[in-house]
Amino acid sequence: MASPRLETYCCPNRDAATQLVMNFHPEVFSGVCIGSASISLLLTILQLLPKKGQSPRKMPKASSSSTILLLISICDILGGLGIIFRSSIWIGFPGFIANISVVNRTDMWPSAFCVGSAMWIQLLYSAGFWWLFCYAVDSYLVVRRSAGLSTIVLYHMMTWGLAVMLCVEGIALLYYPSLSSCEDGVEHAIPHYITTYAPLLLVLIVNPILFRRTVSAVASLLKGRQGIYTENERRLGTEIQIRFFKIMLVFVICWSSNIINESLLFYLEMQPDINELPLKNIRSAALITWIIMGVLNPMQGFLFTLAFYGWTGWRVDLKWRKREIPWESLSSSTAGENTYPSPVNYQSNIHDSKKISTTDSQQTDEAISMLSEGNTSSDDRATRSSPIYQGW
């Protein structure tokens, strides 16, 4: 799981609330994390592998949106591996971890492992949050015809730069003046919690707004394409809206428990004695949400692939050949073999004065296809004969 409590636990003089949750059946909790992360990891990889029965069409160039979706899955996979490794050490070597509980100036390996594993998990999931924010931004820019594959470089700089900067800054303030003598009190840990939850809250607040604006822009594009809004186009707009809804639903399900748990623990930290009888229900709620976090946080990777691509099936095709991958659903057109250019090239087509009339239509179709790529449900196939689907 990903929680700033993991880093706080590395301080020998940790607060009582952190001690409460981290000492609550640590073997059981680590086993839950390993099981959830392992299942999510295997199913996520299964979702991304090519499947038998897919037509071996020519692989198109990647769009910025599909690249971002793949990077989100990669962050979840690497974060899940960190959870499995960390939890396995906790179960297999409980004495090794116990050395963190005392100031041990001769053996720094337990503390180094505690900090390194916690930072790895936190950094990867934080980068996933930033990539999800970039996906919302890119979706909006695509329909506004202001984005392309070239913007992926800017997304990389923003995502990894902000994730590393916030992670390092939060850790530095948390472990000031040194790991073996962290400052006492809640105040010194607050910047660490802010830098951890800032990208999460950004996605929760800003992404729904951007998705709503994107859906409105998609409706305008579909209406302006032929001057009418047919049933097929209405269905496509609803399809994209449902896709965005599923993405936010998965995010809320996987991370709302973290916000609830952190609020409860901060309330306990404000009390003179967290073991008082009136606080029993709050302690129980904090422990319950702690276990829920261990289940839901690692499951984000698999649930996101369901939201991105739907269920892709069990029949894996491991043959090495050039074929379309699941996160790219732009296909060639039917009978005439008339394929539209890659979405990354539409900006250069605008400057071709001889093809202005057809370029606008192509750009509209490409923008919509980039938002709906990965959808392979049976309901879609019935509408793909519509002109707006030609060239996908």
C-alpha positions in Angstrom: 0.0 0.0 0.0 1.0 3.6 -0.4 0.8 5.7 2.8 3.1 8.4 4.3 2.9 6.4 7.5 5.4 4.0 5.9 8.0 6.8 5.9 7.0 8.0 9.4 7.5 4.6 10.8 11.2 4.8 9.9 11.7 7.4 12.6 12.6 5.7 15.9 10.6 8.4 17.8 7.5 7.9 15.7 4.1 9.2 16.9 1.6 7.0 18.7 -0.9 6.9 15.9 1.7 5.6 13.4 2.8 3.0 16.1 -0.9 2.0 16.5 -1.5 1.0 12.8 2.0 -0.3 12.0 1.9 -2.7 15.0 -1.6 -4.0 14.3 -1.0 -7.6 13.2 1.9 -6.7 10.9 2.3 -10.2 9.6 -1.4 -10.4 8.6 -1.3 -6.9 7.1 1.8 -7.7 5.1 0.2 -10.9 3.9 -2.9 -9.0 2.7 -0.6 -6.5 0.9 1.3 -9.3 -0.8 -1.9 -11.1 -1.9 -3.6 -8.0 -3.2 -0.5 -6.7 -5.0 0.3 -10.2 -6.5 -3.2 -10.6 -7.9 -3.2 -7.1 -9.3 0.2 -7.5 -10.8 -0.6 -10.8 -12.6 -4.0 -9.6 -13.9 -2.5 -6.2 -15.1 0.2 -7.9 -17.1 -2.5 -10.4 -18.5 -4.6 -7.4 -19.6 -1.7 -5.8 -21.4 -0.4 -8.9 -23.3 -1.6 -9.4 -26.9 -4.5 -11.8 -27.2 -5.2 -14.6 -29.7 -7.8 -13.9 -32.3 -6.8 -10.3 -32.8 -6.2 -9.5 -36.4 -2.5 -8.9 -37.1 -3.0 -5.4 -38.6 -0.2 -3.0 -39.0 0.7 -1.3 -35.8 0.0 2.4 -35.9 2.1 5.0 -34.2 1.3 5.6 -30.6 -0.7 8.5 -29.6 0.0 10.6 -26.5 -3.1 9.4 -24.7 -2.3 5.7 -25.3 1.3 6.3 -24.1 0.1 7.9 -20.9 -2.3 5.0 -20.2 0.6 2.6 -20.6 2.8 4.6 -18.3 0.1 4.7 -15.7 0.0 0.9 -15.8 3.8 0.6 -15.6 3.8 2.9 -12.5 1.2 0.6 -10.9 3.2 -2.5 -11.8 6.5 -1.2 -10.4 4.7 0.2 -7.3 3.1 -3.3 -6.8 6.5 -4.9 -7.0 7.7 -2.6 -4.3 4.8 -3.5 -2.1 5.5 -7.2 -2.6 9.2 -6.9 -1.8 8.7 -4.7 1.2 5.9 -6.9 2.7 7.9 -10.1 2.0 10.9 -8.7 4.0 8.6 -7.8 6.9 7.2 -11.3 7.0 10.4 -13.2 6.4 12.7 -11.2 8.6 10.7 -9.6 11.5 13.9 -9.2 13.6 15.5 -7.1 10.9 12.6 -4.7 10.9 12.5 -4.6 14.7 15.9 -2.9 14.8 14.1 0.2 13.5 12.3 0.6 16.8 15.5 1.6 18.6 18.2 4.0 17.7 20.9 1.7 16.3 23.9 3.7 15.1 25.9 0.5 14.2 23.4 -1.1 11.8 21.8 1.3 9.3 20.5 -1.3 7.0 17.1 -1.7 8.6 16.5 2.1 8.4 17.9 2.3 4.9 15.5 -0.5 3.8 12.6 1.2 5.5 13.3 4.5 3.9 14.2 3.1 0.5 11.2 0.8 0.1 8.8 3.4 1.4 10.2 6.0 -1.0 10.0 3.6 -4.0 6.4 2.8 -3.4 5.4 6.4 -2.7 7.3 7.8 -5.7 5.8 5.3 -8.2 2.2 5.8 -7.0 2.7 9.6 -6.9 4.0 9.5 -10.5 0.9 7.5 -11.4 -1.2 10.3 -10.0 0.6 12.9 -12.0 0.3 10.8 -15.2 -3.5 10.5 -14.5 -3.6 14.2 -14.3 -1.7 14.5 -17.5 -4.2 12.1 -19.2 -7.0 14.4 -18.3 -5.1 17.4 -19.5 -4.1 15.6 -22.7 -7.7 14.5 -23.4 -8.9 18.0 -23.2 -6.1 19.4 -25.4 -6.7 16.6 -28.0 -10.3 17.6 -28.6 -9.1 21.2 -28.7 -6.5 20.2 -31.2 -3.6 21.5 -29.1 -1.8 18.3 -28.3 0.1 15.6 -30.0 2.8 13.0 -29.3 5.4 15.8 -29.0 3.7 17.0 -25.8 4.6 13.7 -24.1 8.1 15.1 -23.5 6.5 17.9 -21.4 4.4 15.4 -19.6 7.5 13.4 -18.7 9.3 16.5 -17.4 6.3 17.5 -15.3 5.4 14.1 -14.0 8.8 12.8 -13.0 10.2 16.2 -12.0 7.3 17.0 -9.6 7.1 13.5 -8.2 10.8 13.4 -7.4 10.9 16.9 -6.1 7.9 16.5 -3.8 9.0 13.1 -2.6 12.6 14.3 -1.7 11.4 17.5 -0.2 8.8 15.7 2.0 11.4 13.1 3.1 14.0 15.7 3.9 11.7 17.7 6.1 10.4 14.5 7.8 13.9 13.2 8.7 15.3 16.5 9.8 17.9 16.8 11.3 18.7 13.1 10.8 16.9 9.7 10.5 18.1 8.6 13.9 16.8 11.8 15.6 13.6 13.0 13.8 11.9 15.9 15.4 9.1 15.1 17.8 5.5 16.3 17.3 3.1 16.3 14.4 4.1 19.7 13.0 7.4 18.6 11.4 5.6 15.7 9.6 2.8 17.9 8.1 4.8 19.0 5.0 5.6 15.4 4.2 1.9 14.5 4.3 1.0 17.6 2.1 3.6 16.7 -0.5 2.3 13.1 -0.5 -1.4 13.8 -0.8 -1.2 16.9 -3.1 -1.2 15.0 -6.4 -3.9 12.7 -5.1 -6.2 15.6 -4.2 -5.3 17.3 -7.5 -6.7 14.3 -9.4 -9.8 14.1 -7.2 -10.6 17.7 -7.7 -9.3 18.8 -11.1 -9.7 15.6 -13.2 -13.5 15.5 -13.0 -13.6 19.1 -14.2 -11.3 18.5 -17.2 -13.2 15.3 -18.1 -16.5 17.2 -18.0 -15.1 19.9 -20.3 -13.7 17.2 -22.6 -17.1 15.5 -22.9 -18.7 18.8 -23.8 -16.0 19.5 -26.4 -16.5 16.0 -27.9 -20.2 16.7 -28.3 -19.4 19.9 -30.1 -16.9 18.1 -32.4 -19.4 15.4 -33.3 -22.2 17.9 -34.0 -19.9 20.2 -36.1 -18.6 17.3 -38.2 -21.8 16.9 -40.3 -24.1 19.5 -38.7 -26.2 16.7 -37.1 -26.0 14.6 -34.0 -27.0 11.1 -34.9 -27.7 8.2 -32.6 -24.3 6.7 -33.3 -22.5 9.9 -32.5 -24.6 10.3 -29.3 -23.6 6.7 -28.3 -20.0 7.5 -28.9 -20.1 10.6 -26.7 -21.8 8.6 -24.0 -19.1 5.9 -24.4 -16.3 8.4 -23.8 -18.2 9.9 -20.8 -18.6 6.4 -19.2 -14.9 5.7 -19.8 -14.0 8.9 -17.9 -16.5 8.0 -15.1 -15.0 4.5 -14.7 -11.5 6.0 -14.4 -12.6 8.3 -11.6 -14.7 5.6 -9.9 -11.6 3.3 -9.7 -9.5 6.1 -8.4 -12.1 7.1 -5.7 -12.6 3.4 -4.6 -8.8 2.8 -4.3 -7.8 6.0 -2.5 -10.7 7.3 -0.5 -9.8 5.0 2.3 -6.4 6.7 2.5 -7.9 10.1 3.1 -10.3 8.7 5.7 -7.6 6.8 7.5 -5.2 9.8 7.5 -8.0 12.1 8.9 -8.7 9.6 11.7 -5.0 9.2 12.6 -4.4 12.9 12.7 -7.4 13.3 15.0 -5.9 10.7 17.3 -2.5 12.5 17.2 -4.2 15.6 18.5 -5.4 13.7 21.6 -3.4 13.6 24.8 -3.8 9.8 25.0 -5.0 7.8 22.0 -5.7 4.8 24.3 -8.5 6.5 26.1 -11.8 4.5 26.1 -13.9 7.2 24.3 -11.5 6.9 21.4 -12.1 3.2 20.9 -14.4 3.5 17.9 -12.0 5.9 16.2 -9.1 3.6 16.8 -11.2 0.7 15.4 -12.2 2.7 12.3 -8.5 3.7 11.7 -7.4 0.1 11.9 -10.2 -1.1 9.6 -9.4 1.5 6.9 -5.7 0.6 7.3 -6.5 -3.0 6.3 -8.8 -1.7 3.5 -5.9 0.4 2.1 -3.7 -2.7 2.0 -6.3 -4.4 -0.2 -7.4 -1.5 -2.5 -4.2 0.5 -3.1 -2.4 -2.4 -4.9 -5.6 -3.3 -6.9 -5.6 0.0 -8.7 -3.4 -1.3 -11.5 -5.8 -4.1 -12.5 -8.9 -2.0 -12.0 -7.4 0.8 -14.1 -6.8 -1.6 -17.0 -10.5 -2.6 -16.8 -11.5 1.1 -17.0 -9.0 1.8 -19.8 -9.5 -1.2 -22.1 -12.2 -3.4 -20.7 -11.6 -7.1 -20.1 -9.3 -8.2 -22.8 -9.7 -12.0 -22.2 -7.5 -14.9 -21.1 -6.2 -16.1 -24.5 -2.7 -14.8 -24.6 -0.7 -14.8 -27.8 3.0 -14.9 -27.0 4.2 -15.4 -30.6 6.7 -12.7 -31.5 5.3 -10.8 -34.4 4.4 -7.3 -35.2 0.7 -6.8 -34.3 -1.6 -4.3 -32.8 -1.3 -4.1 -29.0 -4.4 -3.8 -26.7 -3.9 -0.1 -25.9 -3.9 0.9 -29.5 -7.3 0.6 -31.2 -6.8 2.8 -34.3 -7.5 0.4 -37.2 -7.4 0.7 -40.9 -10.6 1.5 -42.9 -12.5 -1.2 -44.7 -12.7 -2.0 -48.4 -10.8 1.0 -49.8 -7.7 0.5 -47.5 -7.9 4.3 -46.9 -6.2 4.9 -43.6 -6.1 8.2 -41.9 -2.7 9.5 -40.9 -1.5 8.9 -37.3 -3.0 11.3 -34.7 0.5 12.7 -34.1 0.7 14.1 -37.6 -2.5 16.0 -37.9 -1.0 19.4 -37.0 1.2 19.3 -40.1 -1.8 18.5 -42.3 -3.4 21.8 -41.3 -0.8 23.6 -43.3 -1.6 21.7 -46.5 -3.8 24.2 -48.3 -4.9 21.6 -50.9 -6.5 19.3 -48.2 -8.1 21.7 -45.8 -11.6 20.4 -46.4 -10.8 16.8 -45.5 -8.2 17.5 -42.8 -10.7 19.0 -40.4 -12.9 15.8 -40.6 -9.9 13.6 -40.2 -8.7 15.6 -37.2 -12.1 15.2 -35.6 -12.2 11.5 -36.1 -8.6 11.1 -34.9 -9.2 13.2 -31.7 -12.3 11.1 -30.9 -10.6 7.8 -31.7 -7.7 8.7 -29.3 -10.2 9.2 -26.5 -12.1 6.0 -27.2 -9.1 3.7 -28.1 -9.1 0.4 -26.2 -12.9 0.1 -26.3 -13.7 -3.3 -27.8 -17.0 -4.1 -26.2 -19.7 -5.8 -28.3 -21.9 -2.7 -28.2 -19.2 -0.8 -30.0 -18.9 -3.2 -32.9 -22.4 -2.6 -33.9 -21.8 1.1 -34.6 -18.4 0.9 -36.2 -19.9 0.8 -39.6 -20.9 4.5 -39.1 -18.8 7.0 -41.1 -17.4 8.5 -38.0 -15.7 5.1 -37.2 -14.1 4.7 -40.6 -10.4 5.1 -40.4 -10.1 3.9 -36.8 
